[in-house]
Amino acid sequence: MLKDNGLDNSIRLGILIALCYLGGYVTFVPIKKATGLLKCTFRKHLKALRDKGLITYGKAVTPLGVRAVARITDKGSS
């Protein structure tokens, strides 16, 4: 089942768990720092999770200005 959902990769699973733990919505910086991945590699994993419908990501206005954010979907949290 994990493979069918794109979660056969430990980094992707970790990103999804982090989103669940952090309330389902977070800017990229804390997750990227926690994984230690390069920006291009990090985005590749986010794209794979998005393509499976587990997360959405884009830009949002935060107290610190416009930031890239990821949000877990209903499918991703179940």
C-alpha positions in Angstrom: 0.0 0.0 0.0 2.8 2.5 0.8 4.3 2.0 -2.7 1.0 2.7 -4.3 0.7 6.0 -2.5 4.3 7.2 -3.3 5.4 6.6 0.3 7.9 3.8 -0.4 10.5 6.5 0.0 11.5 7.3 3.6 12.1 11.0 2.8 8.6 11.4 1.4 7.1 9.5 4.3 9.0 11.8 6.7 7.8 14.9 5.0 4.2 13.7 5.3 4.6 12.8 8.9 6.1 16.2 9.6 3.2 17.9 8.0 0.8 15.8 10.1 2.8 16.6 13.3 2.9 20.4 12.4 -0.8 20.7 11.9 -1.0 20.0 8.2 0.4 23.4 7.0 3.9 24.6 7.1 6.4 26.8 5.2 9.1 24.9 3.3 12.1 26.1 5.4 11.5 24.0 8.5 10.9 20.8 6.6 13.8 21.4 4.2 16.2 22.0 7.1 15.0 18.9 8.9 15.6 16.7 5.9 18.9 18.3 5.0 18.1 18.0 1.3 19.2 20.4 -1.4 16.4 22.6 -2.7 16.1 20.7 -6.1 15.9 17.3 -4.4 13.4 18.6 -1.8 11.1 19.9 -4.5 11.3 16.6 -6.4 9.9 14.8 -3.3 7.2 17.5 -2.8 6.2 17.1 -6.5 5.9 13.3 -6.1 3.7 13.8 -3.0 1.6 16.4 -4.9 1.2 14.1 -7.9 -0.2 11.4 -5.7 -2.6 13.9 -4.2 -1.1 13.7 -0.7 -0.1 17.4 -0.4 -0.6 20.7 -2.1 2.0 23.4 -2.2 2.3 27.0 -3.4 2.8 30.5 -2.2 1.0 32.1 0.8 1.2 35.3 2.7 2.7 34.7 6.2 3.6 37.1 9.0 7.2 37.0 7.5 5.9 37.8 4.0 5.2 35.6 1.0 6.6 32.1 1.6 6.4 28.7 -0.1 4.1 26.5 1.9 2.9 22.9 1.9 -0.4 21.6 3.1 -1.4 18.0 3.7 -4.6 16.9 1.9 -7.4 14.8 3.2 -6.0 11.9 1.3 -2.6 12.5 2.8 -3.8 12.6 6.3 -5.8 9.4 6.1 
